[in-house]
């Protein structure tokens, strides 16, 4: 066995919170109707700097979703999941830390968001509950970068 301290990553997750969540549901007859879901994804870096000898960053992962049965709206939701991360300045540049925040941070928060939405929508009577699709985080990162230029 290898000690955890020996193999600890230079980029670490410190915690998360649900910054914003809203869910609207409607009763609709879905019998014989095709149900379709749509999702939109985004993120924002809210903080990325050095603090107390460590890099510190806060990023938010944003998901909007809706589902329809034929022309009837079944539900729509908005979720903003915020996460805090730290990095080691002796191992990373601030630019590399920000890139890891945007890529690795989104991977982490997308999985937490998936779990959160699955739980909340199942408890809200949505059947089947919402399961976020896996996303290509690198494509999201590249599209975000291209939009800033």
KOLROVO-295780 format. One record per residue (C-alpha): x, y, z; residue in three letters. Coordinates in Angstrom, 3 decimals, always signed. Layout:
BEGIN
site east=X north=Y up=Z kero=ala
...
***
This chain:
BEGIN
site east=+0.000 north=+0.000 up=+0.000 kero=unk
site east=+1.118 north=+3.557 up=-0.761 kero=unk
site east=+0.617 north=+6.360 up=+1.749 kero=unk
site east=-1.893 north=+8.988 up=+0.596 kero=unk
site east=+0.517 north=+11.827 up=+1.372 kero=unk
site east=+3.009 north=+10.380 up=-1.112 kero=unk
site east=+0.614 north=+10.461 up=-4.031 kero=unk
site east=-1.640 north=+13.435 up=-3.202 kero=unk
site east=-2.493 north=+15.494 up=-6.268 kero=unk
site east=-1.262 north=+19.072 up=-6.595 kero=unk
site east=-4.888 north=+20.135 up=-7.237 kero=unk
site east=-7.444 north=+19.410 up=-4.506 kero=unk
site east=-11.223 north=+19.777 up=-4.057 kero=unk
site east=-12.188 north=+21.554 up=-0.833 kero=unk
site east=-15.972 north=+21.601 up=-0.978 kero=unk
site east=-19.136 north=+22.563 up=-2.807 kero=unk
site east=-22.524 north=+24.142 up=-2.317 kero=unk
site east=-25.721 north=+24.570 up=-4.269 kero=unk
site east=-25.649 north=+28.262 up=-5.082 kero=unk
site east=-28.965 north=+28.305 up=-6.959 kero=unk
site east=-31.618 north=+25.716 up=-7.667 kero=unk
site east=-35.112 north=+26.054 up=-9.078 kero=unk
site east=-37.468 north=+23.376 up=-10.342 kero=unk
site east=-40.867 north=+23.785 up=-11.955 kero=unk
site east=-42.980 north=+20.720 up=-12.650 kero=unk
site east=-46.317 north=+20.305 up=-14.370 kero=unk
site east=-48.757 north=+17.454 up=-14.538 kero=unk
site east=-49.073 north=+16.286 up=-18.117 kero=unk
site east=-50.355 north=+13.196 up=-19.865 kero=unk
site east=-47.308 north=+11.472 up=-21.321 kero=unk
site east=-49.055 north=+8.317 up=-22.493 kero=unk
site east=-48.130 north=+7.636 up=-26.107 kero=unk
site east=-46.074 north=+10.826 up=-26.349 kero=unk
site east=-42.370 north=+11.055 up=-26.964 kero=unk
site east=-40.591 north=+12.643 up=-24.019 kero=unk
site east=-37.556 north=+14.734 up=-24.915 kero=unk
site east=-35.081 north=+16.474 up=-22.645 kero=unk
site east=-32.705 north=+19.330 up=-23.415 kero=unk
site east=-29.758 north=+20.552 up=-21.380 kero=unk
site east=-27.501 north=+23.612 up=-21.532 kero=unk
site east=-24.178 north=+23.905 up=-19.695 kero=unk
site east=-21.877 north=+26.753 up=-18.729 kero=unk
site east=-19.399 north=+27.713 up=-16.026 kero=unk
site east=-17.822 north=+30.787 up=-14.470 kero=unk
site east=-14.569 north=+31.201 up=-12.603 kero=unk
site east=-15.460 north=+33.418 up=-9.639 kero=unk
site east=-12.050 north=+33.505 up=-7.984 kero=unk
site east=-8.557 north=+32.369 up=-8.891 kero=unk
site east=-5.628 north=+33.724 up=-6.882 kero=unk
site east=-2.964 north=+32.937 up=-4.322 kero=unk
site east=-4.004 north=+32.989 up=-0.675 kero=unk
site east=-2.073 north=+31.864 up=+2.372 kero=unk
site east=+0.661 north=+30.109 up=+0.373 kero=unk
site east=-1.807 north=+28.175 up=-1.813 kero=unk
site east=-3.673 north=+28.821 up=-4.992 kero=unk
site east=-7.377 north=+29.128 up=-4.278 kero=unk
site east=-10.185 north=+29.038 up=-6.806 kero=unk
site east=-13.954 north=+29.076 up=-6.863 kero=unk
site east=-15.834 north=+27.930 up=-9.935 kero=unk
site east=-19.515 north=+27.507 up=-10.629 kero=unk
site east=-21.028 north=+24.903 up=-12.928 kero=unk
site east=-24.358 north=+25.936 up=-14.432 kero=unk
site east=-26.979 north=+23.570 up=-15.841 kero=unk
site east=-30.363 north=+24.417 up=-17.315 kero=unk
site east=-32.708 north=+21.647 up=-18.358 kero=unk
site east=-36.228 north=+21.068 up=-19.553 kero=unk
site east=-38.376 north=+18.190 up=-20.735 kero=unk
site east=-41.447 north=+18.002 up=-22.922 kero=unk
site east=-43.955 north=+15.296 up=-23.739 kero=unk
site east=-45.130 north=+16.182 up=-27.209 kero=unk
site east=-45.929 north=+19.902 up=-26.870 kero=unk
site east=-46.525 north=+19.802 up=-23.111 kero=unk
site east=-43.863 north=+21.012 up=-20.729 kero=unk
site east=-43.095 north=+18.478 up=-18.006 kero=unk
site east=-40.437 north=+20.293 up=-16.040 kero=unk
site east=-37.642 north=+22.797 up=-16.185 kero=unk
site east=-34.795 north=+23.442 up=-13.784 kero=unk
site east=-31.820 north=+25.690 up=-13.179 kero=unk
site east=-28.853 north=+24.604 up=-11.094 kero=unk
site east=-25.670 north=+26.443 up=-10.168 kero=unk
site east=-23.226 north=+24.265 up=-8.244 kero=unk
site east=-20.232 north=+26.083 up=-6.785 kero=unk
site east=-16.958 north=+24.434 up=-5.825 kero=unk
site east=-13.753 north=+25.477 up=-4.067 kero=unk
site east=-10.344 north=+24.110 up=-5.036 kero=unk
site east=-6.735 north=+24.614 up=-3.932 kero=unk
site east=-3.379 north=+24.023 up=-5.604 kero=unk
site east=+0.307 north=+24.002 up=-4.729 kero=unk
site east=+2.267 north=+27.004 up=-6.093 kero=unk
site east=+5.514 north=+25.026 up=-5.884 kero=unk
site east=+4.104 north=+22.505 up=-8.393 kero=unk
site east=+1.780 north=+24.629 up=-10.565 kero=unk
site east=+1.817 north=+28.010 up=-12.242 kero=unk
site east=-1.250 north=+30.188 up=-11.697 kero=unk
site east=-2.137 north=+29.683 up=-15.387 kero=unk
site east=-1.986 north=+25.882 up=-15.020 kero=unk
site east=-4.020 north=+26.066 up=-11.808 kero=unk
site east=-6.720 north=+28.102 up=-13.587 kero=unk
site east=-6.809 north=+25.579 up=-16.428 kero=unk
site east=-7.160 north=+22.731 up=-13.923 kero=unk
site east=-9.879 north=+24.697 up=-12.129 kero=unk
site east=-11.806 north=+25.055 up=-15.383 kero=unk
site east=-11.317 north=+21.460 up=-16.518 kero=unk
site east=-10.911 north=+19.217 up=-13.475 kero=unk
site east=-13.202 north=+21.428 up=-11.403 kero=unk
site east=-16.018 north=+21.104 up=-13.937 kero=unk
site east=-15.585 north=+17.320 up=-14.066 kero=unk
site east=-15.924 north=+17.191 up=-10.286 kero=unk
site east=-18.911 north=+19.537 up=-10.121 kero=unk
site east=-20.706 north=+17.858 up=-13.039 kero=unk
site east=-20.711 north=+14.547 up=-11.172 kero=unk
site east=-21.906 north=+16.174 up=-7.952 kero=unk
site east=-24.622 north=+17.963 up=-9.970 kero=unk
site east=-25.668 north=+14.667 up=-11.580 kero=unk
site east=-26.103 north=+13.067 up=-8.174 kero=unk
site east=-27.934 north=+16.087 up=-6.761 kero=unk
site east=-30.397 north=+16.283 up=-9.675 kero=unk
site east=-31.042 north=+12.545 up=-9.629 kero=unk
site east=-31.917 north=+12.704 up=-5.938 kero=unk
site east=-33.996 north=+15.906 up=-5.996 kero=unk
site east=-35.989 north=+15.056 up=-9.120 kero=unk
site east=-36.769 north=+11.534 up=-7.899 kero=unk
site east=-38.088 north=+13.052 up=-4.654 kero=unk
site east=-40.097 north=+15.580 up=-6.680 kero=unk
site east=-42.136 north=+12.954 up=-8.492 kero=unk
site east=-40.301 north=+13.079 up=-11.805 kero=unk
site east=-40.231 north=+9.551 up=-13.184 kero=unk
site east=-37.743 north=+8.651 up=-14.415 kero=unk
site east=-35.628 north=+11.160 up=-12.482 kero=unk
site east=-33.272 north=+13.493 up=-14.339 kero=unk
site east=-29.895 north=+11.981 up=-15.127 kero=unk
site east=-27.520 north=+14.503 up=-16.641 kero=unk
site east=-25.722 north=+13.208 up=-19.693 kero=unk
site east=-21.956 north=+12.992 up=-19.557 kero=unk
site east=-20.409 north=+16.007 up=-21.244 kero=unk
site east=-17.159 north=+16.605 up=-23.061 kero=unk
site east=-15.552 north=+19.025 up=-20.611 kero=unk
site east=-12.694 north=+19.833 up=-22.994 kero=unk
site east=-15.205 north=+20.852 up=-25.679 kero=unk
site east=-17.037 north=+23.074 up=-23.148 kero=unk
site east=-13.689 north=+24.598 up=-22.114 kero=unk
site east=-12.703 north=+25.271 up=-25.748 kero=unk
site east=-16.099 north=+26.783 up=-26.621 kero=unk
site east=-15.903 north=+29.018 up=-23.557 kero=unk
site east=-12.384 north=+30.159 up=-24.517 kero=unk
site east=-13.424 north=+30.792 up=-28.134 kero=unk
site east=-16.362 north=+32.896 up=-26.950 kero=unk
site east=-14.074 north=+35.204 up=-24.934 kero=unk
site east=-11.877 north=+36.137 up=-27.881 kero=unk
***
